[in-house]
Amino acid sequence: MTGQKTGVRLHTVDAFAAEPFRGNPAGVVLLDSPADPAWMQAVANELGHADTAFVVVSEEPKPLRWFTPVTEVSLCGHATLAATHVLGGRQVFATRSGELRRLGRTELAGEQASPRGGVVRMALRGDRVTISGQAVTVTAGQLLG
């Protein structure tokens, strides 16, 4: 497959969780340069998470794309939180939906409506909604092929 990359840094993160095996699992793939969309789709399908975030870490703002096992999506909150957790600190992402920033402010909190549980925090700031929550890394490694 063209666009295939080796030695890519790969993480599984449980977003909206304070401990492993809770919240929403998401894949996070850190890239040094943009990857072929067909390759990203194949990786997301292989991982099998609801969403996998692909972040180009060498650019600012960092390009961020999300793939489910079957298609690319325009926005994914838990995979964005997972990517921010892996990268640490405040991040700015360039996405198909526009520029995303983690502001670290919260006003509303709710429990995630799933068997895995978790807390989601949201704030309305003008015409923007911010989301935040805890996340925990479950696996970290390299994608070899």
N, C-alpha and C positions, 0 to 999 in steps of 0.2 A: 504494500500500500504506500503510495507517495505521501510525503509529509510525515512519515513515521519518525519518532524521536526515541532515543535511548537514554537511560540514566535520569529520567524525569523524576522529580521529587513528588511523592504521592502521600496524601494523608486521608484518614477517615476521621471525621469529627462529629460528635454528637452535639448539635446546636440546641440551645435552650435547655441545657442540662448541667448539673453540677457534678455528675458522676457518670462513668461509662454505662452504656446500654440503656440510656434514658433519652428523652428528647427526640430530635429529628436527625438521623444520620445523613451526612453528605460527604461526597468525595471532594478533595481539594487537590488540584494538580498545579504545581508551580512550574512555569515555563520561562526560559531565558529569552525566547523569541516566539513570535506568533506561530501557531501550528495549523496544519491543514484541518478544516472542519470535519472532513470524513474521518480522519484519525481521531479527533476529539470525540466524535460520535461513537466510534468503535470502542474507545476507552470507557466512556460512560456506560455503554452497553455491557462491557465486561465487568465493571464494578457493580452494576445493578442497583445503585442507590436511586432514590427518587430523583435526586439532582446531583450533578458534579460540577464544581466551579473550576474553570481554567483561568489562571491569572498569569499575565506576562509581567514578571517582576522587574525587568530591566527598564521599563518606561514609567513616566509619571505624567498625568495620572495613569494608574495601572489598568491596561485593558483587561476586562473581565467578561467571560462568556459562561453561560450555563447550559448544560445538556442533560436531558433525561435519558433513559436507556433507548428511547426511540426518536427524539427530536431535540432541536435547540429551542430554548424558551427565552423570552424577552426579559424576565425578571424572576429572581428567586431569593426570598428573604433568608431562609435558614442556610442556604449555601453561601450567601454573602457574609453572614455572621461567621460561618465556619472559616471562610477565607481570611477574614479579619483576625480571627483567633489565631490562625497559623502564622500570619505575618506579624502580629502584635502591633500595638500602638494605634494611632489614628491613620486611617487609610483613605485615599481618594481613588475611586474606580471610574473608568470610562466604559460605558455599556451601551447596548442598543437602546436602552430606555433613558439614557442621559447620564449625567455625572452623579455618582453616589458618594456620600461621605458619612462616616460614623461619627456622630456628634457627642455621644456619651451622655445625653440628657434623657430623662424619663419623666413621664407624667401619669401614664396609665399602665397597669399591669394586669395580666390575665393568665389563667392556666391553659396550657395547650390541651385541646380536646382530643387526646389520643391515649391509648393504653400505656404509652411510654412516658406520658406526663411532661412537665417542664413549664417554665414561666416565660412569657413574652412581655416585653415592655415596649410601649409606643408613646410617641409625643407628636403633637401637631405643632409645626413651626411655620407659620405663614401658609404657603401653598405646598409645603413638604411634610411628609410623615417619616419619622425616624423609627427604627426598630432596634432593640438591643436585647441581650440576654446572655446567660452564661453558656459556655461551650467547653467540651473536654475532648482532647485528642485520644482516639481509640487505637489507631495504627499510624505509623509513619514509616516510609521506606522509599524505594526507588522502583520505577516502572522500567523493566529491562528490555521490553520489546514492543 
